[in-house]
Amino acid sequence: MTKEDADRILRALFTSVNDGLKLLDAEPQLLNARTGLGETPLHYLTVEDRLEAVKALVEKKNAEVNTLNDFGHSPLSEAAGLGYVELVRYLLGAGAKLNIPGQKESVLRRSTIW
């Protein structure tokens, strides 16, 4: 997959969560597409504080919540570092772990909300 694939699915999800889900129905591999920073769509949407889209990817497409970008950050550590309390709560409820092998910093260390 290419950066263009990641751009395509992110554009669709930003246009409409339903449009993004339809594209994922047609091309399920796009769920794991990576941006130039190694972010999955779930990472990117977390950084942008798009809770509805994050929920859709996790609940309808089984997006992996315990994955790392090229900087060793998980969606949970990104949400905690940015102070997105609702996203942190949601990701924890969806099975996100505080520490993942290869993670650069623990979520608690990176957090601005504790």
N, C-alpha and C positions, 0 to 999 in steps of 0.2 A: 504494500500500500504506500501511497505517496502523501506528501503534505497537501496536495490538491484534493485528495480524498477526504482528509480531515476538514479542509476548508469547505468542501461541498456539504458534508453532513452538518457542520456547525452553522452554515448559512441557512440550511433547511430548518434546523432547530430554533434558530433565532427568528426566522420568519413566522413559524408556527410550530408548536410542539407536535401537533398532529401531522404536519408536513414532514417533520423529521422522523416521526415514527413510521410513516408510509415509506419513506426512503429506506429506512432500516428493514422494513418488511421485504422490500425488493432487493436490498444489498446488505444483508446482516453483517458482513465483514466490516462495514464502516463503523460499527460499534467500537472496534479496536484500532481505528485509524489514529495516527499520532501527528500532532502539530510539529513545527520546527523545534519546539521546546520539549518534545516527547510527551505532551499532554494528550490523554484520551479525551473524547468528548465530555466524559464525566468530570475530569479535572477542569477542563476549560469552563464548563457551565458552573462548576463550584466557584471558581475564581470570580466569575461574573455574577454570583449570587442569584442564580436562576433556579430556585427551589423546585418549581413546578416541573421544569425540564429534567432536573436531577431525579426527582421522584419517578418520572415517566421512564427514564433509562433504567433505573434500578428495578422498578416494579414490573414493567412491561417487557423489558429486554434483557433483564438479568445482568446489567452492567456490573463489572467487577469493582467493588468499592475498595479493595485492598491492593491497589496497584500504585506504582511509583512513576513519576515523570523523570526526565533526565537530570533533575536536581535532587533526586531522592526524596521528593515530597509526595504524600498521598493526598487524595481529595480531602480527607479529614484534617490533615495537617494544614492544608491550604485554607480551609474554612476556619479553623481555629486561629491561625495566624492573622486572618483578616477580620476576626471578630464576628463572624456570621453565626450567631448562636443557634438560630433555627436549623441551619444546615448541619451544624455540629450535632445537634440532637437527632436530627433525622438520620445522618450517616451512622451514628453510634447505634441507633435502633435497627439499622439495616445491616449491622454486622461489621462495621468498620473497626479495625483494631488500632489501639494506641501506638503500637510499634510493629513494624513489618521488617523482616530481614532486608537489609540494604538501605533502610530509611536513614536519611542524613541526621535528623534530629527527632527526638520524641515529640509527640503532639503536645504534651504538657509543657515542654520547654519552649516550643514555638508559639504557644497560645497567647493571645491578648485578652482572652475572656475569663481566665481563671482568677 
